[in-house]
Every structure is written in structure tokens, then in C-alpha cells.
Amino acid sequence: MKKATLLTGQEYLDGAIEEIVFTNPDNGYTVCRFQPESGEVMTVVGSFPPLMPGEVLRIRGQWELNPRFGRQFKVDHFTLTLPASVKGIEKFLASGLVKGIGPVLAKRIVGMFGAGTIDILTRDPERLREVGGVGAVKLKEIRRSWAEHRDIRDLIMFLQEHSVSTSLATKIYRQYGDRSFTVLKTNPYQLSLDIWGVGFKTADQIALKLGLDPGSLDRVKAYILYVLEKDNEQGHIFSLASEVLEKCGTDLEVPADKAEVALADLLKGEKVVSEEWGGGRALYLPFFYQAQEEVVRSIHKLAGFPCRAPDFDIGQAVAETEKGLGMAFSPLQKLAIRESFERKILVITGGPGTGKTTIVRAVVDIFRKWGREVLLAAPTGRAAKRLVETTGQEARTIHRVLEFQPKKGTFKRNESNPLRGEALVIDEFSMVDLPLMYHLLKAVPPWMRLILVGDKDQLPSVGPGTLLRDIIESGTVDVVRLDEIFRQEKESLIVINAHRVNQGQSLVYAPRTDKNADFYFIRQDDERKAFQTILKMCSSSVPTKLGLSPISPQIQVISPMYKGIVGVDNLNTELQARLNPGREGLQVGSREFRARDKVMQVRNDYDKDVFNGDIGIVLHADKAKFRLFVDFDGRTVSYERDELNDVTLAYAISVHKAQGSEYQAVIMPLLTQHFIMLQRNLLYTALTRAKKLSVVVGSYKALYIAIKNDKPVKRNSLVKDKLIRLGGVV
């Protein structure tokens, strides 16, 4: 994407807002038409608080030439003032910024008070009762709205003096309202706890700019909580106290005794939980300590509950199911099916082509014939949909099964309102993190069987924990390990190479002349050449081979990293330009959405029934109303202006975002520039997303590093240790 060209040095301009063209409520990015005191109306871009036509600003910035939108003035600083002229005041009030005043009433008010209108609103608003149409209720509404408008202006001006962005100032006011100044002056670190997207570093910058003592106890306490949160984001359930205290010394430059005092204060206030383990101290945020304890206790308790035996011969039922499905089960598959009816908790794990799906189909079939209800669930919408396709039975996301209530942020199903049914089967269990497992087990009654199906060698969950691996390695739950590749899969290089990667072996390659192969490695050591190869494959080679549209959701580029020429971000920009050019869409910050774009939902939205990782095609980008309409598997979902951050371009996605999904074709760059992400389980996960075609574009060296690196980043978890301590099946 071409960048804007700067045309001049910095300038100051005074004038008024004529029209708001676009604004992003999350970050304040605004495009507006601006009338300077002298000169023609022009386009201005920058981050602002909520603006309305008629508002008067003094702006500082410079002219730039945007390759798409032409000449515009980019603002880096501004000062809000109030209009002075009668015409400006009327336009300002008529804009709708002050609730209760519309164009007609604005004309009446200005007609009565003239240039003194602003002073009346600020100092003597009771006089508005002199204006026709302003009663007690209307006056109350106007006073409240004007006070709020003045408060946010004052806050923005105050924070601007300390170099705090307008977008953050707006977030602060939305959170605290008229308490904003109090919070900022007493403990600005509270921002990092209360406002999504504001971390310790941002709060710390504000605090230091406001003159708070760098060695204050509040600062150290906020930093400790920040470290624990960051470790949770990295997949850890707890942090090591020694490492946390060491970071306090290196990052904050505070003595060890002061860090210990801050930690003791947090422990006393129950903001942090400490646990002695292995000669050291584990530090938890309270929820994660509780979740780990409850998950371990619940697994132990459920495993020890008596298992109701079926009132039929399981061996005969398996034989009948084989006949009904028209297939012969392997000994391990038969074992897994039988164990599903004899154990309270069972883990079934195996790689691609080892028959996990067949086992689930058989188990569902036998439960159905037994007349018992079996619930099917998966962590994501895509994985749940695959369960429906393979079993013919309803399957839902775990959140849906637990009846998540978005407005309350709670689950309707819990220990007092448990799930109903004979068994619960969770597919793609490697994606389940500790918090979700905690809520799930609260809703599983003692009499219900729990069957966990997954591939332990895939990437762990995005959230904290390594539950599948921990449960298996604890030895306290029965596990069936599937290690035989079935005959129909033995010809697939995708399946063969996935298993070879898992075993640390070199790949088997098909010659590029073999048009029937399902796996290819295309050597490109140079990043730019690899990039060009991927563009060509996405636009012509792969769509032609599979008979698909280049923008089909069934063709997916999966990259190990977001940054770089072949990272997710740049690939999305360039693939959009190549595959869907020349259409004007909605500009959202640096992103643009056009009709026919491939997009992905990036968070679960239960009201819209779309989930993190769902991929759809944009049907229409409505510029007039700033709406986006997206087709998700034949169902149209609309996005309003303030919901557009829930979707992103999906021509390329990360490996984590691809988990739980399958695509007809997967194209993956793999270069030494990705060194930090060259891990065996990452390559393995990407390979196993492809059903008909997998292509790796990159260097042999990067491939070798990824295959040999079988040491994924260790996560701090005591689930396995605590299960072992409690003992095995009771």
C-alpha cells in the first residue's frame, strides 16, 4: 500500500468543523471537512474527541498527499475553543452535540441570547427557561449534556498538556465520567485495571507525566499485576515470584525490599495469591488460582464417580455400528469406542488420519441406539460445524452448550443448573484453556461421561494452560493413543509429512511435475521472491488446480508471524490489492473493507452467532451508513460502525487463528526471518489444516529448524502435578 507524501512543514490553522466524514469511536481517528477563517473548505484527518459541525478548533499539522484521497491536512495537535460568532454558535448547537437542542431550538436560543449564548449555558443555564419550548425536563437534559461536553473538553485539554492522546482521553472519560480527574490524580494505574487496551506502560506514562513518584508503592503494585496479566496472556497460569521481583528491580529500578513490601500489600488485599511449590513461590491472579484448584478437584472427583454400565453388549454394538457405517474398525478404534462406555473420563488422542472422527461417529451412533443423549461440543464455531458434518448430530460451541450470557458475562449452566445427558464429547480439546475448562466442569454433573478428543501435538490453547497435555501426562485419566494411519490416508503426503514432522523426520517431497500430489515444498530463500510466489499461487495456480475462486474461504494462507513481507498484515494488504482490486470500500483506520473481501471474525459474538476465527465474504460496504454486510456460510451478518473492529481481512491468518479449522488448500511461508516462531508444533498444526493441498514456500534451513525444534515454550501450570498429588482414578 502506498504511503502518503508530506508536502509542507508544520502550520497552524484556525477554523470550524463543517462536516464529519468518518470517525472511529474506539481510537478517535476522524476525517472531517474544515473551514479555516481564511481559505476554502478542506479535508482534515487526525485523532479527535467526538466532534460536531460548528465546533471551533485551532489545529497544528502539515499537508500531505494521500495516494487515494488526495491533498489533506494531517493534524498532530489541536485546541478546542468555543464558537464566538452568532452564526457559529447556532451551527454548533444545531449539530446535536448538546442533547435536547436541535436546529429549531438552537435558532430560538441564539435569537434570544446572541453572542452571549455560550456564557448563559455555562454560568446561568436557568435562563434557558425564558426560551419557548424549554421546560423543566428539557432544561435538565440540556444542563446534563452541556456539563458532560464541558467535562470531556476539560479532560482532553488537561491530558493534551501531558501528551496523552485524544482517543485515550475519550476512553478515560467513558469509564469514569466526572470522576476522571480524581482517578488520574490519585492513582492513574487504576486505568490499566479498568480500561480494556490500557496496560501498565500506558498508565505509567500518564502517571509519570502527571508528576507521580517513580518509586511509589502504587506504581510497584500496578507493575506486579501487569507482569501477572502479561504472563497469563503468554499462556502461563502463574508467575514465579523470583522472576517477578527481579523484573521490578530491572524495569522499575526499585530495591528488592520495596518490591517485597508491594507484593505483601497485594497478598494482604487478596489481589494476588501465593503458593509454595518446588522450592519457590508461584504467584497467581486470584481467578487463575481458583480455576486451577477447581479443575483439578473436579477431574479427580468425576474420575472417581461410579460409571453406569450399559445394558447391552458393547462388543456386539461395535460390530453392528461397523456394519452400519460400512467400515472395519482397527483394534485401537474398538478400544476407544468401548472405553467411551466404560470410563467416566476418557481422552482420545492422535494425529491426522488416525481415525478420531470415525470413533466419534461410532460413539454417537451407539449412544443414539441406546436411547441416551450425548452432547457434542467444540471450542470454536468452525470445529463445531465439522462435528455436525461428520456425525449428523447437533454440535455447538462450548460457550453455547454452557448457555453463555453475553450481557452478564456469565454461563447459565453451572453446578446449580448442570448439563443434561449421558455423555459430553469435546472435540479439538487441545484448544481448550483453563478458564473455559473451569466453567465447563462446573456444569458437568457427576453422572455424565466426559470424552475429550484432540491432538496433543498441536499448538496449545491461546489462553492459559496446556490442559490436554497435562491431563495425559498426569497418568490419572484413561487415555487411548491412536498411532496407526489408515490405508486410505497412507497415500496422502499431507498426512505422511505431518507425522514425519511430529517425529522430527525430514519431509517427503513430490516433484512439481506431479499434478496429483497433495503436498509441495517450493524453495525460495529470498523473502521477496517467496512473497511473489505466494501471490501467484493465490491468484492463479491453486484456484486453477482445485477449481475454486481465488477469494474462496477454502484457500487459506497461514503465516507464522504478523510482521514482515510475508507476515499476516502485509500479505492481507497485498492479496487484497491483487485479488480484489479497484473497489471503493469502508476505511477503518489503516484498513479498508471492500465488497468480495475475505474477512474473519476476531472475537465471539453470541448475539450475531459468529465466532472468533469464522471466515466470510463481504457482500456490501455501505459508505453512507458506514455498515458492512458479510456472508458467513449463506447467512448475512451486518456490522455497525462501532463493531468494525470485530472483523479483519482474512486472505492470510496466523496459525493460532487457523486451529480447529480445515481448508481445501493451505499455503504457508516458512523462512529464517520467522526464526522465533520456527517450532515443530506450529508447522505440524499448519500442515494438518489442509484437506486436499498443502504448499510450503520457503527455505530448507527454516524447514529444518522448525522440524528439529521440539521444545515449545514451557507454560507455567501445576495441573499435572496437582492431579498426580491427588492420585489416579479413585
Residue pairs with C-beta under 8 A, 6 or more apart in sequence:
1 573
1 577
2 67
3 67
4 64
4 65
4 66
4 67
4 74
5 64
5 65
5 67
6 62
6 63
6 64
7 62
7 63
7 64
7 65
7 71
8 62
8 63
9 62
10 60
10 61
10 62
10 76
11 60
11 61
11 62
11 63
11 73
12 58
12 59
12 60
13 34
13 36
13 58
13 59
13 73
14 36
14 37
14 56
14 57
14 58
14 59
15 34
15 35
15 36
15 37
15 56
15 57
15 59
16 34
16 35
16 53
16 54
16 55
16 56
16 57
16 83
16 88
16 91
17 32
17 33
17 34
17 35
17 51
17 52
17 53
17 54
17 55
17 56
17 57
18 32
18 33
18 34
18 35
18 41
18 53
19 32
19 33
19 53
20 30
20 31
20 32
20 51
20 52
20 53
21 31
21 32
21 33
21 43
22 29
22 30
22 31
22 587
22 626
23 29
23 30
23 31
23 48
23 50
23 51
24 30
24 588
24 589
24 641
24 644
25 50
25 641
25 642
26 167
26 642
26 645
27 47
27 167
27 589
28 47
28 48
28 49
28 165
28 166
28 167
28 170
29 45
29 46
29 47
29 167
29 589
30 45
30 46
30 47
30 48
30 51
31 43
31 44
31 45
31 72
31 587
32 43
32 44
32 48
32 51
33 41
33 42
33 43
33 44
34 41
34 42
34 43
34 44
34 57
34 59
34 73
35 41
36 42
42 71
42 72
42 73
43 69
43 70
43 71
43 72
43 73
44 59
44 61
44 72
44 73
44 75
45 72
45 73
45 74
45 75
46 59
46 61
46 74
46 75
46 76
46 78
47 75
47 165
47 166
47 167
48 75
48 78
48 166
49 80
49 152
49 153
49 156
49 166
49 169
49 170
50 97
50 152
50 170
52 92
52 95
52 96
52 97
53 91
53 92
53 95
54 83
54 88
54 89
54 90
54 91
54 92
54 93
54 94
54 95
54 97
55 80
55 83
55 92
55 95
55 97
56 80
56 81
56 82
56 83
56 84
56 88
56 92
57 78
57 79
57 80
57 81
58 78
58 79
58 81
59 73
59 75
59 77
59 78
60 75
60 76
60 77
60 78
61 73
61 74
61 75
61 76
61 77
62 73
62 74
62 76
63 71
63 72
63 73
63 74
64 71
64 72
64 73
64 74
65 71
66 72
77 160
79 157
79 160
80 153
80 156
80 157
82 89
82 92
82 118
83 89
83 91
83 92
83 118
84 115
85 115
86 110
86 114
86 115
89 110
89 115
89 117
89 118
90 106
90 107
90 110
93 101
93 105
93 106
93 109
93 110
93 117
94 101
94 102
94 103
94 106
94 107
96 102
97 149
98 121
98 142
98 145
98 146
98 149
99 141
99 142
99 144
99 145
100 138
100 141
100 142
100 145
101 109
101 142
104 133
105 131
105 133
105 134
108 131
108 132
108 133
109 117
109 128
109 131
110 117
112 130
112 131
113 120
113 127
120 127
120 128
121 128
121 142
121 146
122 146
122 150
125 139
125 142
125 143
125 146
126 139
128 134
128 139
128 142
129 135
129 136
129 139
134 142
148 177
151 173
151 177
151 178
151 180
152 169
152 170
152 173
155 169
155 172
155 173
155 180
155 181
156 166
156 169
156 170
158 181
159 165
159 168
159 169
159 172
159 184
159 206
160 166
160 169
162 206
162 209
162 210
163 209
164 205
164 206
164 209
168 198
168 202
171 195
171 197
171 198
172 180
172 183
172 184
172 191
172 195
173 180
175 191
175 194
175 195
176 182
176 183
176 194
183 190
183 191
184 206
184 210
185 210
187 218
188 203
188 206
188 207
188 210
188 212
189 200
189 203
189 204
189 207
189 218
189 219
189 221
189 222
190 203
191 198
191 202
191 203
191 206
192 198
192 199
192 200
192 202
192 203
192 222
192 225
192 226
193 222
193 225
199 226
199 229
200 222
200 223
200 225
200 226
201 226
203 222
204 219
204 222
204 223
207 219
208 214
212 218
212 219
213 219
214 252
214 253
215 252
215 254
215 258
217 258
217 261
217 262
217 265
219 252
220 248
220 252
220 254
220 258
220 259
220 262
221 262
221 265
221 266
221 271
223 247
223 248
223 251
223 252
224 244
224 248
224 259
224 262
224 263
224 266
224 272
224 283
225 266
225 271
225 272
225 285
227 239
227 244
227 247
228 239
228 244
228 272
228 283
228 284
228 285
229 285
231 238
231 239
231 716
232 285
232 288
232 464
234 713
234 715
235 460
235 461
235 462
235 463
235 464
235 465
235 466
235 713
235 715
236 464
236 715
236 716
236 717
237 284
237 288
237 291
237 292
237 434
237 464
237 465
237 715
237 716
237 717
237 718
237 719
238 275
238 282
238 283
238 284
238 288
238 289
238 292
238 716
238 717
238 718
239 282
239 283
239 284
239 716
240 280
240 281
240 282
240 283
240 716
241 263
241 274
241 280
241 281
241 282
241 283
242 280
242 281
244 263
244 283
245 256
245 259
245 260
245 263
248 254
248 256
248 258
248 259
248 262
249 255
249 256
249 259
252 259
263 272
263 283
266 272
267 273
267 274
270 286
271 285
271 286
272 283
272 284
272 285
272 286
273 283
273 284
273 285
273 286
273 289
274 281
274 282
274 283
274 284
275 281
275 282
275 284
275 289
276 282
277 718
277 721
282 716
282 718
284 292
287 435
288 434
288 435
288 464
290 438
291 434
291 435
291 437
291 438
292 434
292 717
292 718
292 719
292 722
293 722
294 438
294 441
294 442
295 434
295 437
295 438
295 441
295 467
295 719
296 719
296 722
296 723
296 726
297 726
298 441
298 442
298 444
299 345
299 441
299 471
299 476
299 477
299 723
300 476
300 723
300 726
300 727
300 730
301 446
302 344
302 345
302 441
302 444
302 446
302 450
303 344
303 345
303 476
303 477
303 728
303 729
303 730
304 344
304 729
304 730
305 344
305 446
305 447
307 342
307 343
307 344
307 449
308 447
309 341
309 342
310 317
310 341
310 370
312 370
314 337
314 338
314 341
314 342
314 366
315 338
317 366
317 369
317 370
318 329
318 334
318 337
318 338
318 362
318 366
320 369
321 337
321 362
321 365
321 366
322 328
322 329
322 362
324 365
325 358
325 361
325 362
325 365
327 358
329 337
329 355
329 358
329 362
330 355
330 484
330 486
332 355
332 480
332 481
332 482
332 483
332 484
333 355
333 358
333 359
333 362
333 482
335 480
336 346
336 348
336 359
336 480
336 482
337 359
337 362
337 363
337 366
339 346
339 478
339 480
340 346
340 348
340 359
340 363
340 423
340 449
340 451
341 363
341 366
341 449
343 449
343 478
344 449
344 450
345 449
345 450
345 451
345 452
345 477
345 478
346 449
346 450
346 451
346 452
346 477
346 478
346 479
346 480
347 429
347 452
347 453
347 454
347 468
347 471
347 472
347 477
347 478
347 479
347 480
348 356
348 359
348 451
348 452
348 453
348 454
348 479
348 480
348 482
349 453
349 454
349 455
349 456
349 468
349 472
349 479
349 480
349 481
349 482
350 356
350 455
350 481
350 482
350 483
351 455
351 457
351 482
351 483
351 495
351 498
351 499
351 502
351 688
352 455
352 489
352 494
352 495
352 498
352 499
352 688
353 485
353 486
353 489
353 490
353 492
353 495
353 499
354 482
354 483
354 484
354 485
354 486
355 482
355 484
355 486
356 427
356 453
356 455
356 482
357 390
359 453
359 482
360 376
360 387
360 390
360 391
360 425
360 427
360 453
361 390
361 391
363 374
363 423
363 425
363 451
364 374
364 376
364 391
364 393
364 425
367 373
367 374
367 422
367 423
368 374
368 393
370 422
372 421
372 422
372 423
373 420
373 421
373 422
374 393
374 421
374 422
374 423
374 424
374 425
375 401
375 419
375 421
375 423
375 424
375 425
376 384
376 387
376 388
376 391
376 393
376 394
376 395
376 396
376 425
376 427
377 384
377 387
377 395
377 396
377 397
377 398
377 400
377 401
377 424
377 425
377 426
377 427
378 384
378 386
378 387
378 395
378 397
378 398
378 426
378 427
378 428
378 660
379 397
379 398
379 426
379 428
379 429
379 431
379 432
379 436
379 461
379 660
380 397
380 428
380 431
380 611
380 612
380 613
380 659
380 660
380 661
381 397
381 610
381 611
381 613
381 614
382 611
382 613
382 614
382 660
382 661
382 662
383 427
383 428
383 431
383 660
383 661
384 395
384 396
384 397
384 400
384 427
385 395
385 633
386 427
386 662
387 393
387 395
387 427
388 394
388 395
395 427
397 604
397 611
398 426
398 432
398 436
398 440
399 411
399 436
399 604
399 606
400 606
401 413
401 419
401 424
402 411
402 412
402 413
402 419
402 439
402 440
402 443
403 411
403 412
403 413
404 410
404 411
404 412
404 606
405 411
405 412
406 605
406 606
406 607
411 439
411 442
411 443
413 419
413 443
414 439
414 442
414 443
415 442
415 443
417 443
418 443
418 444
418 445
418 448
419 443
419 444
419 445
419 448
421 448
422 448
422 449
423 448
423 449
423 450
423 451
424 444
424 448
424 449
424 450
424 451
425 451
425 453
426 432
426 440
426 450
426 451
426 452
426 453
426 454
427 453
427 454
428 453
428 454
428 659
428 660
429 452
429 453
429 454
429 467
429 468
430 454
430 455
430 456
430 458
430 459
430 460
430 461
430 468
430 469
430 659
431 454
431 461
431 462
431 659
431 660
432 440
432 461
432 467
432 468
433 461
433 462
433 463
433 464
433 465
433 467
434 463
434 464
434 465
434 467
434 717
434 719
435 463
435 464
436 463
437 465
437 467
444 450
452 468
452 471
454 468
455 688
456 468
456 469
456 472
457 502
457 681
457 684
458 659
458 681
458 684
458 685
458 688
459 655
459 656
459 659
459 681
459 682
459 685
459 712
460 466
460 468
460 469
460 712
460 715
461 467
462 656
464 715
464 717
465 715
465 717
465 719
466 715
466 717
466 719
467 719
469 720
470 717
470 719
470 720
470 723
471 477
471 719
471 720
471 723
472 479
473 720
474 719
474 720
474 723
474 724
475 724
475 728
476 723
476 724
476 726
476 727
476 728
476 729
477 723
477 729
478 729
485 495
485 496
485 499
489 495
490 496
492 518
492 519
493 508
493 510
493 517
493 518
493 519
493 694
494 518
494 519
494 687
494 688
494 690
494 691
494 693
494 694
496 508
497 507
497 508
497 519
497 687
497 694
498 684
498 687
498 688
500 506
500 507
500 508
501 507
501 680
501 683
501 684
501 687
501 706
501 707
502 680
502 684
504 680
504 707
504 708
504 710
505 707
506 704
506 707
507 519
507 521
507 703
507 707
508 519
509 519
509 520
509 521
510 517
510 519
510 520
511 517
512 520
512 522
515 545
518 690
518 692
518 693
518 694
519 687
519 693
519 694
519 695
520 694
520 695
520 696
521 695
521 696
521 698
521 703
522 533
522 695
522 696
522 697
522 698
523 698
523 699
523 700
524 530
524 533
524 697
524 698
524 699
525 671
525 698
525 699
525 701
527 564
527 565
527 566
527 671
527 673
528 565
530 565
530 566
530 669
530 671
530 697
530 698
531 565
531 566
531 570
531 571
531 574
531 669
533 697
534 557
534 566
534 571
534 667
534 669
534 697
535 574
535 575
535 578
537 667
537 695
537 697
538 550
538 555
538 557
538 575
538 578
538 579
538 651
538 667
539 550
539 578
539 579
540 550
542 548
542 555
542 665
542 667
542 693
542 695
543 549
543 550
543 552
543 555
545 665
545 693
546 554
546 555
546 664
546 665
546 692
546 693
548 554
548 555
548 664
548 665
550 579
551 579
551 580
551 596
551 597
551 598
551 617
551 651
552 664
553 598
553 615
553 616
553 617
553 650
553 663
554 663
554 664
554 665
555 663
555 664
555 665
555 667
556 615
556 650
556 652
556 653
556 658
556 661
556 663
556 665
556 666
556 667
556 689
557 571
557 575
557 651
557 652
557 653
557 666
557 667
557 668
557 669
558 652
558 653
558 654
558 655
558 658
558 666
558 667
558 668
558 686
558 689
559 566
559 567
559 568
559 571
559 652
559 653
559 654
559 655
559 668
559 669
560 654
560 655
560 668
560 669
560 670
560 674
560 677
560 678
560 682
560 686
561 567
561 568
561 654
561 673
561 674
561 676
561 677
562 568
562 569
562 654
563 569
563 570
564 570
564 673
564 674
566 669
566 671
566 673
568 652
568 653
568 654
571 651
571 652
572 648
572 649
572 650
572 651
572 652
573 649
575 651
575 652
576 592
576 594
576 597
576 649
576 651
579 651
580 594
580 596
580 597
583 594
583 595
583 596
584 594
584 621
584 623
585 592
585 593
585 594
585 595
585 597
585 618
585 621
585 623
586 592
586 593
586 621
586 622
586 623
586 626
586 628
586 644
588 644
588 645
591 648
591 649
593 599
593 618
593 621
593 628
593 644
593 647
593 649
594 618
594 621
595 618
595 619
595 620
595 621
596 617
596 618
597 617
597 618
597 649
598 615
598 616
598 617
598 618
598 649
598 650
598 651
599 615
599 616
599 617
599 618
599 630
599 647
599 648
599 649
599 650
600 613
600 614
600 615
600 616
600 647
600 648
600 649
600 650
600 653
600 657
601 610
601 611
601 612
601 613
601 614
601 615
601 616
601 632
601 646
601 647
602 612
602 613
602 646
602 647
602 648
603 612
603 646
604 610
604 611
604 612
605 611
605 646
608 637
609 635
609 637
610 616
610 632
610 637
612 657
613 657
613 658
613 659
613 660
613 661
614 632
615 632
615 650
615 661
616 630
616 631
616 632
616 633
616 637
617 630
617 631
618 628
618 629
618 630
618 631
619 629
619 630
619 631
619 636
620 628
620 629
621 627
621 628
621 629
622 628
622 629
626 640
626 641
627 638
627 639
627 640
627 641
628 638
628 639
628 644
628 647
629 636
629 637
629 638
629 639
630 636
630 637
630 638
630 639
630 647
631 637
639 646
639 647
655 682
655 685
655 686
658 666
658 685
658 686
658 689
659 685
659 689
661 689
662 689
662 690
662 691
663 689
663 690
663 691
664 690
664 691
664 692
664 693
665 690
665 692
665 693
665 694
665 695
666 686
666 687
666 689
666 690
666 693
666 694
666 695
667 695
667 697
668 686
668 687
668 694
668 695
668 696
668 697
668 698
669 696
669 697
669 698
670 678
670 683
670 696
670 697
670 698
670 699
670 702
670 703
670 706
671 698
671 699
671 702
672 678
672 699
672 701
672 702
672 705
674 702
675 702
675 705
678 702
678 705
678 706
678 709
679 706
679 709
679 710
679 711
679 712
680 706
680 707
680 708
680 709
680 710
680 712
681 710
681 712
682 706
683 703
683 706
683 707
687 694
696 703
